[in-house]
Amino acid sequence: MERRGRYILFLLFLFILCFPHTYANCHQRTLRHLSADPPLPPARLKNVLQRVIISVVLGVLTGLVGAFLFGFLVRCLIGYMNRTPILKGPVIFSPKISPKTLQSALSTHNQLLLSSPNGKYYSAVVDNGLAIAVKKLEPFDMETQSKSAKRRIQQELEVLASLKHRNVMSLRAYVREPDRLCLVYDYVITGSLEDTMKRVRETELHLGWEVRLRVAVGIIKGLHYLHFSCVPQILHCNLKPTNVMLDSEFEPRLTDCSLAKLMPNFDTLNSAYTAPECFQNHRYTDKSDIFSFGMILGVLLTGKDPNDPFFGETGHGGSFGRWLRHLQQAGDAREALDKTIVGEEVEEDEMLMAVRIAVVCLSDLSADRPSSDELVPMLTQLHSF
């Protein structure tokens, strides 16, 4: 609306410039004509006045049309100049990384961190010793896409690079190649939440309730930032433990934000963390992210893997959610808690309250799920419960 208002004011300005000049010329010609000739009869005077009026009207219309055409040409020119250029090669958003060192790091043999249907994560080290995590999306055919699609992808990546929140991983750089797209993030040494929970299940790591709650609070704060602080709103679209990185203090950072929206062939429907409406009608909203969060909160509370055969072979998160809901409604929610974290009575009360929150987030109807704006105080206040 603001841009349209400036455009209208610009046209009015051109009209104001054109109209006095046209009117003055007509007025001067009329005065010369009237002063040079003897007094005219009324009929002929009326005819002269009509011609003057027609001249003024035509002058006004000519000025308006000229102003409109000029403004249209200026607008097209500005739009063309402001059009996002299609960049090739490394695009760097961090001053700590240079294009040359990044290309060198990507060309060397890097350590594989994670492999998924959507791509592979590698760790690499640039020349200055900075450790980075590289997600290689391949095959990813950029060359066959239209220029508008390439610009849209580039603009979305620039948005991901602009994210500034403690619990969201911002993009540091990307490299667009003919058959793949490499996304560069900060390297987080602790790994993903999936890796951590796997170590917990194998009794290689003990993770107390306080740490698990910190992870849950960090995740929902990151979602709240994406849903309410970003304009336009950003949906994660693929929230699951493999896309939650943990730093040395187990502070979570969300990765792969909005990549499913950016890339139509991104595989999300095979995830047990995907909301039911995504399977039914491929509709994704912020409440779909909340369902995924409810699954993660349930995993933190129970220590179980939703893909475990115990929950059926569907691979859908609904089975895990129904199991948790059944225990909570039957008053047996304590049976669902991870036995390694059941301890003091105060902590158990907090965990049982968190089970209720997880069950609400896992509602089949998206309208019944709370928003991230409501969940932040609900989880942060658990310690004062």
C-alpha positions as CSV (number, residue, x, y, z in Angstrom):
1,M,0.0,0.0,0.0
2,E,2.8,2.4,0.8
3,R,4.5,1.8,-2.6
4,R,1.1,2.3,-4.3
5,G,0.6,5.6,-2.5
6,R,4.0,6.8,-3.5
7,Y,3.2,5.9,-7.1
8,I,-0.1,7.8,-7.1
9,L,1.7,10.9,-5.6
10,F,4.3,10.7,-8.3
11,L,1.5,10.7,-11.0
12,L,-0.2,13.7,-9.3
13,F,3.1,15.5,-9.3
14,L,3.6,14.9,-13.0
15,F,0.0,16.1,-13.7
16,I,0.6,19.3,-11.7
17,L,3.7,20.0,-13.8
18,C,1.9,19.3,-17.1
19,F,-1.5,20.9,-16.4
20,P,-0.4,24.6,-15.8
21,H,1.7,24.6,-18.9
22,T,-1.1,23.3,-21.1
23,Y,-3.6,25.6,-19.5
24,A,-1.4,28.7,-19.8
25,N,-0.8,28.0,-23.5
26,C,-4.5,27.7,-24.2
27,H,-5.2,30.8,-22.2
28,Q,-2.6,32.9,-24.0
29,R,-3.8,31.8,-27.4
30,T,-7.3,32.7,-26.4
31,L,-6.4,36.1,-25.2
32,R,-4.4,36.9,-28.3
33,H,-7.3,35.8,-30.4
34,L,-9.8,37.9,-28.5
35,S,-7.6,41.0,-28.3
36,A,-6.7,41.0,-32.0
37,D,-10.2,40.7,-33.4
38,P,-13.1,43.1,-33.0
39,P,-15.9,42.1,-30.7
40,L,-17.6,38.9,-31.7
41,P,-21.3,38.2,-32.0
42,P,-22.7,36.0,-29.2
43,A,-23.0,32.9,-31.4
44,R,-19.4,33.1,-32.6
45,L,-18.2,33.9,-29.0
46,K,-19.9,30.8,-27.8
47,N,-18.2,28.7,-30.5
48,V,-14.8,30.1,-29.4
49,L,-15.4,29.3,-25.8
50,Q,-16.3,25.8,-26.7
51,R,-13.1,25.4,-28.6
52,V,-11.2,26.7,-25.6
53,I,-12.9,24.3,-23.2
54,I,-12.2,21.4,-25.6
55,S,-8.5,22.4,-25.8
56,V,-8.2,22.6,-22.0
57,V,-9.8,19.1,-21.6
58,L,-7.6,17.6,-24.3
59,G,-4.6,19.2,-22.7
60,V,-5.5,17.7,-19.3
61,L,-6.1,14.2,-20.8
62,T,-2.8,14.4,-22.7
63,G,-1.0,15.4,-19.5
64,L,-2.6,12.5,-17.6
65,V,-1.9,9.9,-20.3
66,G,1.7,11.2,-20.6
67,A,2.2,11.2,-16.8
68,F,0.8,7.6,-16.6
69,L,3.0,6.3,-19.4
70,F,6.1,8.0,-17.9
71,G,5.3,6.6,-14.4
72,F,4.7,3.2,-15.8
73,L,8.1,3.2,-17.6
74,V,9.8,4.4,-14.5
75,R,8.2,1.7,-12.4
76,C,9.2,-1.0,-14.9
77,L,12.8,0.3,-14.9
78,I,13.0,0.4,-11.1
79,G,11.5,-3.1,-10.9
80,Y,14.1,-4.4,-13.4
81,M,16.9,-2.8,-11.5
82,N,15.7,-4.2,-8.2
83,R,15.2,-7.7,-9.5
84,T,17.3,-10.2,-7.6
85,P,20.3,-11.3,-9.7
86,I,20.8,-15.0,-10.1
87,L,24.1,-15.6,-8.3
88,K,26.5,-18.5,-9.1
89,G,29.2,-20.0,-7.1
90,P,29.6,-19.5,-3.3
91,V,27.3,-17.0,-1.6
92,I,28.8,-16.1,1.7
93,F,26.9,-14.5,4.7
94,S,29.6,-14.9,7.3
95,P,32.8,-12.8,7.5
96,K,34.7,-15.8,8.9
97,I,34.3,-17.7,5.6
98,S,35.9,-16.7,2.2
99,P,34.7,-18.2,-1.1
100,K,38.2,-19.6,-1.8
101,T,38.5,-21.4,1.5
102,L,34.9,-22.7,1.3
103,Q,35.4,-24.2,-2.2
104,S,38.6,-25.8,-0.9
105,A,36.9,-27.3,2.1
106,L,34.0,-28.7,0.0
107,S,36.4,-30.3,-2.5
108,T,38.2,-32.3,0.2
109,H,37.1,-35.6,1.7
110,N,34.8,-34.7,4.6
111,Q,33.5,-36.6,7.5
112,L,29.9,-37.9,7.1
113,L,27.7,-36.9,10.0
114,L,24.3,-37.9,8.9
115,S,22.6,-39.4,5.8
116,S,18.9,-39.0,5.0
117,P,16.6,-39.1,1.9
118,N,16.9,-35.3,1.7
119,G,20.7,-35.1,1.7
120,K,23.8,-35.7,3.6
121,Y,25.5,-33.8,6.4
122,Y,29.3,-33.5,6.4
123,S,31.7,-31.8,8.8
124,A,34.5,-29.7,7.2
125,V,37.2,-27.3,8.3
126,V,38.1,-24.2,6.4
127,D,41.6,-22.8,6.2
128,N,41.3,-20.6,9.2
129,G,40.4,-23.6,11.4
130,L,36.7,-22.9,11.5
131,A,34.6,-26.0,11.7
132,I,31.5,-26.0,9.5
133,A,28.6,-28.4,8.8
134,V,27.7,-28.8,5.2
135,K,24.4,-30.2,4.0
136,K,24.6,-31.4,0.4
137,L,21.2,-31.7,-1.3
138,E,21.7,-33.9,-4.3
139,P,20.5,-34.6,-6.8
140,F,19.2,-31.0,-7.0
141,D,18.8,-29.9,-10.6
142,M,19.0,-26.1,-10.7
143,E,19.7,-25.7,-14.3
144,T,16.4,-26.9,-15.6
145,Q,14.4,-24.5,-13.3
146,S,13.0,-21.2,-14.5
147,K,14.7,-17.9,-13.6
148,S,11.8,-17.0,-11.4
149,A,12.2,-20.3,-9.5
150,K,15.9,-19.8,-9.1
151,R,15.3,-16.3,-7.7
152,R,12.7,-17.6,-5.3
153,I,15.1,-20.2,-4.0
154,Q,17.8,-17.6,-3.6
155,Q,15.5,-15.2,-1.8
156,E,14.4,-17.9,0.6
157,L,18.0,-18.8,1.3
158,E,18.8,-15.2,2.1
159,V,15.9,-15.2,4.5
160,L,17.4,-18.2,6.3
161,A,20.7,-16.4,6.5
162,S,19.0,-13.4,8.2
163,L,17.6,-15.5,11.1
164,K,19.0,-14.3,14.4
165,H,17.9,-16.4,17.4
166,R,19.8,-18.4,19.9
167,N,17.7,-21.5,19.1
168,V,17.7,-21.3,15.3
169,M,20.6,-22.2,13.1
170,S,21.2,-19.5,10.5
171,L,22.7,-20.1,7.1
172,R,26.3,-19.1,6.8
173,A,26.8,-19.7,3.1
174,Y,25.5,-21.7,0.2
175,V,27.0,-23.1,-3.0
176,R,24.8,-23.6,-6.1
177,E,26.1,-26.2,-8.5
178,P,24.4,-27.7,-11.6
179,D,23.5,-31.0,-9.8
180,R,23.4,-30.1,-6.1
181,L,23.0,-27.3,-3.5
182,C,25.3,-27.1,-0.5
183,L,24.1,-25.3,2.6
184,V,26.7,-24.3,5.2
185,Y,25.9,-24.0,8.9
186,D,27.9,-23.7,12.1
187,Y,29.3,-27.1,13.3
188,V,27.8,-28.2,16.6
189,I,30.0,-30.8,18.3
190,T,27.4,-32.5,20.4
191,G,25.4,-33.6,17.3
192,S,21.7,-33.9,16.8
193,L,19.0,-34.7,19.3
194,E,18.5,-37.9,17.5
195,D,22.1,-38.9,18.1
196,T,21.8,-37.9,21.8
197,M,18.5,-39.9,22.4
198,K,20.0,-42.9,20.7
199,R,22.9,-42.8,23.1
200,V,20.4,-42.5,26.0
201,R,18.5,-45.6,24.8
202,E,21.8,-47.5,24.6
203,T,22.7,-46.3,28.2
204,E,25.8,-44.6,26.9
205,L,24.5,-41.2,28.2
206,H,22.3,-40.1,31.1
207,L,20.1,-37.2,30.4
208,G,18.2,-35.8,33.4
209,W,14.8,-34.1,33.3
210,E,16.3,-30.6,33.8
211,V,18.4,-31.0,30.6
212,R,15.5,-32.5,28.7
213,L,13.2,-29.7,29.7
214,R,15.9,-27.2,28.6
215,V,15.9,-28.8,25.2
216,A,12.1,-28.7,25.0
217,V,12.0,-25.0,26.0
218,G,14.7,-24.1,23.5
219,I,12.9,-25.8,20.7
220,I,9.6,-24.1,21.4
221,K,11.3,-20.7,21.7
222,G,12.9,-21.3,18.3
223,L,9.5,-22.1,16.8
224,H,8.0,-19.0,18.5
225,Y,10.6,-16.9,16.8
226,L,9.8,-18.4,13.4
227,H,6.1,-18.2,13.9
228,F,5.7,-14.7,15.5
229,S,8.9,-12.7,15.1
230,C,9.6,-13.4,11.4
231,V,7.8,-11.4,8.7
232,P,6.5,-13.1,6.7
233,Q,5.9,-16.1,9.1
234,I,8.3,-19.0,8.6
235,L,7.2,-22.6,9.1
236,H,9.7,-25.2,9.8
237,C,7.9,-27.9,7.9
238,N,10.2,-30.7,8.8
239,L,10.8,-30.6,12.6
240,K,12.2,-33.8,14.0
241,P,15.2,-34.8,16.3
242,T,17.6,-35.1,13.4
243,N,17.0,-31.4,12.6
244,V,17.6,-30.3,16.2
245,M,21.3,-29.7,17.0
246,L,22.6,-29.5,20.5
247,D,25.6,-27.4,21.6
248,S,28.0,-28.4,24.4
249,E,25.4,-27.2,27.0
250,F,22.6,-29.0,25.3
251,E,21.0,-25.8,24.1
252,P,19.0,-26.8,21.0
253,R,19.3,-25.1,17.6
254,L,16.8,-25.7,14.8
255,T,18.1,-26.5,11.3
256,D,16.6,-27.1,7.9
257,C,14.0,-24.4,8.6
258,S,11.5,-24.1,5.7
259,L,13.6,-26.3,3.3
260,A,10.6,-28.5,2.7
261,K,8.7,-25.5,1.4
262,L,11.7,-24.4,-0.7
263,M,12.1,-27.7,-2.4
264,P,9.0,-29.5,-3.5
265,N,10.7,-33.0,-3.7
266,F,11.8,-32.7,-0.1
267,D,10.8,-35.9,1.7
268,T,8.7,-35.2,4.8
269,L,5.8,-37.5,4.6
270,N,7.9,-40.5,5.6
271,S,8.6,-38.9,8.9
272,A,6.9,-40.1,12.1
273,Y,6.9,-36.5,13.3
274,T,4.6,-35.2,10.5
275,A,1.1,-34.0,11.4
276,P,-1.9,-36.1,10.2
277,E,-3.3,-33.2,8.0
278,C,-0.1,-33.3,6.0
279,F,-0.8,-36.9,5.1
280,Q,-4.5,-36.3,4.4
281,N,-4.5,-33.1,2.3
282,H,-0.9,-32.0,2.2
283,R,-1.9,-28.8,4.1
284,Y,0.8,-27.4,6.4
285,T,0.4,-24.7,9.0
286,D,2.1,-23.5,12.2
287,K,0.0,-26.0,14.1
288,S,1.7,-28.8,12.0
289,D,5.0,-27.6,13.5
290,I,3.3,-27.9,17.0
291,F,2.4,-31.5,16.3
292,S,6.0,-32.2,15.5
293,F,7.1,-30.5,18.7
294,G,4.6,-32.6,20.6
295,M,6.3,-35.7,19.2
296,I,9.7,-34.5,20.3
297,L,8.4,-33.6,23.7
298,G,7.0,-37.1,24.0
299,V,10.3,-38.6,23.0
300,L,12.1,-36.5,25.6
301,L,9.6,-37.7,28.3
302,T,9.5,-41.4,27.4
303,G,12.9,-41.9,25.8
304,K,11.2,-44.0,23.1
305,D,11.6,-43.9,19.4
306,P,8.2,-43.3,17.5
307,N,9.5,-45.6,14.7
308,D,9.8,-48.5,17.1
309,P,7.8,-51.6,16.0
310,F,6.0,-51.3,19.3
311,F,4.0,-48.5,17.9
312,G,3.0,-50.3,14.7
313,E,4.5,-50.4,11.2
314,T,2.7,-47.4,9.8
315,G,5.6,-45.1,10.5
316,H,3.1,-42.3,11.4
317,G,3.4,-40.4,14.6
318,G,-0.3,-41.0,15.3
319,S,0.4,-44.4,16.8
320,F,2.9,-42.9,19.3
321,G,0.5,-40.1,20.1
322,R,-2.5,-42.4,20.6
323,W,-0.4,-44.6,23.0
324,L,0.6,-41.5,25.0
325,R,-2.9,-40.1,25.0
326,H,-4.4,-43.5,26.1
327,L,-2.0,-43.7,29.1
328,Q,-2.7,-40.1,30.1
329,Q,-6.4,-40.5,30.0
330,A,-6.3,-43.7,31.9
331,G,-4.3,-42.0,34.6
332,D,-1.2,-44.2,33.9
333,A,1.0,-41.4,32.4
334,R,3.7,-42.3,34.9
335,E,4.1,-45.6,33.1
336,A,5.1,-43.7,29.9
337,L,8.0,-41.8,31.6
338,D,11.6,-42.8,30.9
339,K,12.5,-44.8,34.0
340,T,16.0,-43.3,34.0
341,I,14.6,-39.9,34.9
342,V,11.9,-40.8,37.3
343,G,13.2,-39.6,40.7
344,E,12.1,-36.9,43.0
345,E,8.4,-36.2,43.5
346,V,8.7,-32.5,42.3
347,E,10.3,-33.5,39.1
348,E,7.7,-36.3,38.5
349,D,4.9,-33.7,38.9
350,E,6.6,-31.5,36.3
351,M,7.0,-34.5,33.9
352,L,3.4,-35.5,34.3
353,M,2.3,-32.0,33.5
354,A,4.6,-32.0,30.5
355,V,2.9,-35.3,29.3
356,R,-0.4,-33.4,29.3
357,I,1.1,-30.6,27.2
358,A,2.5,-33.2,24.8
359,V,-0.9,-34.9,24.4
360,V,-2.6,-31.6,23.6
361,C,0.1,-30.8,21.0
362,L,-0.6,-34.2,19.4
363,S,-4.3,-33.6,18.9
364,D,-5.5,-35.0,15.6
365,L,-7.3,-31.7,14.9
366,S,-4.9,-28.8,14.3
367,A,-7.4,-26.3,15.8
368,D,-7.1,-28.1,19.2
369,R,-3.4,-27.7,19.4
370,P,-1.9,-24.7,21.3
371,S,0.2,-22.1,19.5
372,S,3.9,-21.7,20.2
373,D,3.0,-18.3,21.8
374,E,1.0,-20.3,24.4
375,L,3.5,-23.1,24.8
376,V,6.4,-20.9,25.7
377,P,5.0,-19.8,29.1
378,M,3.4,-23.2,29.7
379,L,6.8,-24.9,29.5
380,T,9.0,-22.2,31.1
381,Q,6.7,-22.2,34.1
382,L,6.9,-25.9,34.8
383,H,9.7,-25.4,37.3
384,S,7.4,-23.2,39.4
385,F,4.5,-25.8,39.1
